[in-house]
Amino acid sequence: MVSRGTKVTPRRKRRVVKEVVKAEESLRDYELVLIISPEVSEEEFEATLNNISQLISGNGGDVSNVEQWGKRKLAYPIGHFIEGSYVLTRFKMRPTLSKELEAKLQISEEVLRHLLIRLSS
């Protein structure tokens, strides 16, 4: 922002304040496609979706739509699985949370694959 020894004029001060406000308030649109293991029970499946939704909404995001596409055959085997449950989620969140969300998805044993896409606004 403003380094030490820099003279802060009223005009510069306004610009710095605007930049900070923009960075905090900017929510971007995202889509997340998940492939969840077919071995997961219905309760675990719902719990996984709830955990992801809570992670997004708990950090200032907003989940707008969750579409469950059901079980589908995979194009190629992932591990020893030949099918998986597909889920599409649309939401808004701050860009800084995308790395945290992806890290949690990579650790999750229930999620076989995921794809997080930032939509153009």
HELIX and SHEET records of a PDB file:
HELIX    1   1 PRO A   10  GLU A   25  1                                  16    
HELIX    2   2 GLU A   42  GLY A   58  1                                  17    
HELIX    3   3 PRO A   95  LEU A   97  5                                   3    
HELIX    4   4 SER A   98  ILE A  107  1                                  10    
SHEET    1   A 4 ASP A  62  ILE A  78  0                                        
SHEET    2   A 4 PHE A  81  MET A  93 -1                                        
SHEET    3   A 4 ARG A  28  ILE A  36 -1                                        
SHEET    4   A 4 VAL A 111  ARG A 118 -1                                        
END                                                                             
